[in-house]
Amino acid sequence: MLALNKIRPGVNGLAVIEREVREPGPGEMLVRVHAAGVCGTDMQLYHGAGAFAQRLKLPTTLGHEMCGTVIALGPEAATPQGAGRVKVGDLVSLESHIPCWNCNACRTGRAHVCPNTRYPGIDIDGCFAQYITVPTSIAWVNPPGTAPKLAALLEPLGIAVHATLEGRGVSGQTVVVNGCGPIGLMNVAVARHFGARRVIAIDPNAKRRQMALQMGADEALDPTAAPPVQTVRDLTHGELAGVVFEYTGSPDGVRNTFAMVGALGDVRWCATPGQPMDFDFGAWRKSRPTIYNIHGRRLWDTWDVAAPLVYENHIDLQPIASHEIPLADSPRAFALILAGEAIKPLILCE
């Protein structure tokens, strides 16, 4: 089968090569991949930087956001947790976390932060391929008729839903989405759906600001053109935001985050910074926001909320999928992201 692999360390090192299809073992399924999304973690692996890149054993097939059809099951293939049974012919999306199911976090309903988590596309071969073999425990079964290209986006949508529902939620509040990559843009739409009074999006990329307005933002600010803190202060008559979603992972973005959140508000920290950064605890102490560390999706609580938003057309994710690229040409998806031209490329694997 064809598969997009990281074959060399360092920057780039990607190649579409032939790989063997691995037959499913106990508790596993073999899935024919229809569509797969490129995300920020894949870009970190492209650059060869960070802890995830150090875990790769080359060559490894990248990718973890996908939708496909189950074509074979190994022995004992029933899922051990909430997504139900999987059968041949099911259209499935993947939860990208493979928990151990045995640690304290897993035993107490917090498998999304399992310290022993493994990931497709990092610890095992991922979904930028014609076929993928993964545990059935991470399968989310979609109803018949679900559009595969939208089902491939459920995993990242779950992060936006998890962030939106954490803490006090967003209903009736002014919220700021600081950083409008694909999940930030989804967060704009999700916050709007769940009753935010005003949604302010911030991003230096003009295409992403325009997309934020399309997804439901009231304002889309360029942080390089004018200080966003003062604009947020003016828009809220000095009260600042009740909730700030931090997606930038940059020192300047983080400083803005804590300057934009109002007294006793929420910071929903969704970013994964590429390197350590200084943190001003005085800024946190001054306004006393609660900081929520958002990681992945709650299994399977978040999926139960997020998936129907797509199935029932409450949120339109189609604008997020900015490009569709054949698997044979899949390195171009990374080039488009690097050029700032793509929001979320989908790799079509059939």
Secondary structure, DSSP 8 states (H G I E B T S, - for coil): -EEEEE-SSSS--EEEEE-------TTEEEEEEEEEE--HHHHHHHHT-SHHHHH--SSEE---EEEEEEEEE-SS-S-SSTT----TT-EEEE-S-B--S-SHHHHTT-GGG-TT-B-BTTTB--SSBSEEEEEGGGEEEE-TT--HHHHTTHHHHHHHHHHHHSTT-STT-EEEEE--SHHHHHHHHHHHHTT-SEEEEE-S-HHHHHHHHHTT-SEEE-TTTS-HHHHHHHHTTT--EEEEEE---SHHHHHHHHHHEEEEEEEEE----SS-----HHHHHHH--EEEE--S--TTHHHHHHHHHHHTTSS--GGG--EEEEGGGTHHHHHHHHTT--SSEEEE--
